[in-house]
Amino acid sequence: MIPLHLRLSGFLSYRDPIELDFTTFELACISGPNGAGKSTLLDAITWSLFGQARRRDDSLINLQSKAAEVAFTFRYEQNLYRVQRSLSRGKTPILEFQMHADASVLNASPLAHDTRPTLGSGDSWKPLTERTLRETQAVIERTLRLDYDTFVNASFFLQGRADQFTQQPPGKRKDVLSNILGLGTWETYKTRTTDRRRLLEEELAGTEARLGEIATELDQEVPRRRRLAELEAELSRLTSARKSQEVSLANHRKVAASLAQQRVLIETLAGSLDKSLTRVVELETRLADRQSVRLQSADLARRRPMIESGFQAWQKTVKDLEEWNQAASAFREQEKSRLPLIEKIAAEKARFEEELRGLVLEHREFQSQTASIKNLETELGRARILVGEAETRSAELAQLKAELAARRESVAALKAENGALKTEMDALQQRIQTLQSAEGITCPLCGQPLSPDHRASTLRSLQAEGKARGDQFRANAAAVADGLAMVSQLESKFPLRSGADDERLARSNAVAQLIEKLGTLQRLAADWESSGNQRLTELQENIQNGAFASEEQALLARVDEGLARLGYDVAAHDRVRLTERERRAADEDYRRLQAALAALAPLDNEIHNLEAEIADRRSEIAREQDELKAARSAAEAAGASLPDLEAAERELFDLQEQENRLNQEVGGAHQKVSVLDDLRTRSAELQSSRQSLAIQIGRHRMLERAFGKDGVPALLIEQALPEIEGKANEVLDRLSDGRMSVRFVTQAGYKDRRREDLRETLEIQISDGDGLRDYETYSGGEAFRVNFAIRLALSEVLAGRKGARLQTLVIDEGFGSQDAQGRQRLVEAINLVKKDFAMILIITHLDELKDYFSTRIEVDKTERGSVARVVS
């Protein structure tokens, strides 16, 4: 992966957008003070590619920004890619992955080890983004053939991690190397194998327990068959007894059914008798009611003349009441038209009174404004005097400014002229000195023959010219001094007049405001005199005389006259209404009389019919009582010979329960005997399964040992160490001028000399001019050279094992422990190994390292966040 272009905004310390172009260099130093944001550039690259940096949540967003966005363009395996990732607060990240569709944009540049792409003008990108963020991330990792951990371990020498491997004790170095090489997967395999083996062991234990249970059941075959025969014999006996009892119970039930029918007949006859008795009672009650009604009707017929007389008097009162109601309706209709007129008259009077109150207030305001006008006229006269005085001072200030500007301009012109004169005098003096010290036959100034006369005449001419310029210079200097004195004198007068313009403007504004206010008051006073005063007098007279709503007042008078002509008397109307209410009962008596006269004949017929029906019902009741008595006598005779049906049913029920229970026991016994054959078959299957499980458990135990620390990972480390050692020695040879080499020792003897076996370790031994020593005995600078060489070797091996090419190398703060000579050698070593990489970036905060690199990415911290730029 070769970086080409990086654009980021709102990411960590970078608030505003910045862009970096990596296509103009192969080796660069990222410099800047601590905390400026150097390492954030690396975080931006890893976050864009893998969604991981120092954090993975909203804390990646700059505190002053709403979203973080990074776009990273890179080249990999002859293809051009671009990945864009953005994150808004509280939302899901957005990821886009693209590949350049036109291979012609990749133009080769003359680099010895690789070709570097240059983007053309007509860029077109092919989307590789999948449906989900997870699927798109998988496409990126498949393209790079690296995940985040492998990428960081292979390409980045991060702060504090360059010596992660070498600084560990020898006994733990294999674990660290295993993590760097990504061998932790084998531990996952071991865990999964262990879990699977435990499940198989649990299954085997269950199988063996089931086999034990089956064997126990097979031992019960003889007792189970004997018990089955006994139960079947007992079942046959109970079945015969139950069938005999069923026949006996059927006979008993026939007798009981005949008796039940007799009892149903008795209940039917008793019910019919009860209904007849109830009907006779109802008919007698109805007869008494009809006889009472006939008595009431006969009484009303006797009072007929009196009822008819009262009814006629009530009808006359109703007619009188209708006439008074009509008169009242006409009165109320005219009364309704009176109310709106009264309301309009009152509203008009209220409007006049409201207008009068407003005019009274305006009259009081006019009296107050008359006094204000006189005060304003006096104040305006004083203000105009002050304006004149301020204008005089302002004119004096303007004249002073103009004179001061002229003096300053004159002094500046004299100073400029003296500057030119000084230059000319210096040039003349130089020419005089050149001519005086000249030797030979040619004049150094004009090229003519240098005779004594020519030298003397030229010197006199130059000296005269210099004197004239000097006189002029001194005269100008005196004039400058006089001018500066005059400027100082004029400037001393400024404080006395500095506020003249502001005072003049303020006074003028005050006069304008007074004039405007006075004009407003004068207009208001004129308006009151012309219309307001007259309207006030007019309103007072109209209200006093009632001169308002004249049309409504005339209509109201006509309405009152019409009401008087109607002659409506409320008291007389009330007396007729009371009389009608008192006589209203005569109407009800009259209606009852008419109903009674019409009902007398039908009532007589109904009473005769009820008396005849009651006599018939009493004869029928006597007959039904005789039939019921005979039925009851027959039932008593049949009940005396009835057998005990409940006892017979109870006995049959007991026999059926015993038979059912025995049937269940026989079925259970049959099941226990028949299941023995299935158990024999199941036992054979479980024995086969037990053997298979034992074999699988043995194989899983073998896999556990293979996946363990001493298994395949140990073999892979043993295979990788020679490759790492060879690549580390290539780099270390450059760093130490061929004086140092590294060797890995993976086994060592125990301190106990009596033990013949070897312990597993990973010691680092360094060979230099003084012999072979352990890594732990070296100083910081020498140890870092070893760290650098081993770390670079690990990066190359790790990338190669993932099928990826290590094209970019980033070293973050790797020079802190080096002295000046050591840093020089490391820089030289980086320059030596740069042919192995398309891009090398070194991050440092040390100022003395900047000069070692021709290209720098300088990072600074400003008020708006971090900024970065490429400096060549």
Buried (B, 14 or more C-beta within 10 A) or exposed (E): BBBBBBBBBBBBBBBBEBEBBBBEBBBBBBBBEEEBBBBBBBBBBBBBBBBBBEEEEEEBBBEEBEBBBBBBBBBBEEEBBBBBBBBBEEEEBBBBBBBBEEEEBBEEEEEEEBBBBEBEEEEEBEEBBBEEBEEBBEBBBEBBBBBBBBBBBBBBBBEEBBBBBBBBEBEEBBBBBBBBBBBBEBBEBBEEBBEBBEEBBEBBEEBBEBBEEBEEBEEEEEEBEEBBEEBBEBBEEBEEBBEEBEEEBEEBBEBEEEBEEBBEBBEEBBEBBEEBBEBBEEBBEBBEEBEEBBEEBEEBEEEEEEBEEBBEEBEEBBEBBEEBEEBBEEBEEBEEEBEEBEEBBEEBBEEBEEBBEEBEEBEEBBEEBEEEBEEBEEBBEEBBEBBEEBBEBBEBBEEBBEBBEEBBEBBEBBBEBBEEBEEBBEEBEEBBEEBEEEEEEEBEBEEEEBEEEBBEEBBEEBEEBBEEBBEBBEEBBEBBEBBBEBBEEBEEBEEEBEBBBEBBEBBBEBBEEBBEBBEEBBEBBEEBEEEBBEBBEBBBEBBEEEEBBEEBBEBBEEBEEEBEEEEBEEEEBEEBBEBBEEBEEBBEBBEBBEEBEEBBEEBEEBBEEBEEBBEEBEEBBEEBEEBBEEBBEEBEEBEEEEEEBEEBBEBBEEBBEBBEEBBEBBEBBBEBBEEBEEBEEBBEEBBEBBEEBBEBBEEBEEBBEBBBBEBBBBEBBEEBBEBBBEBBBBBBBBBBEEEBBBBBEBEEEEEEEEEEEEEEBBBBEBBEEEEEEEBEEBEEBBBBBBBBBBBBBBBBBBBBBBEBBBBBBBBBBBBEBBEEEBBEBBBBBBBEBBEBBBBBBBBBBBEEBBEBBEBBBBBEBEEEBBBBEBEE
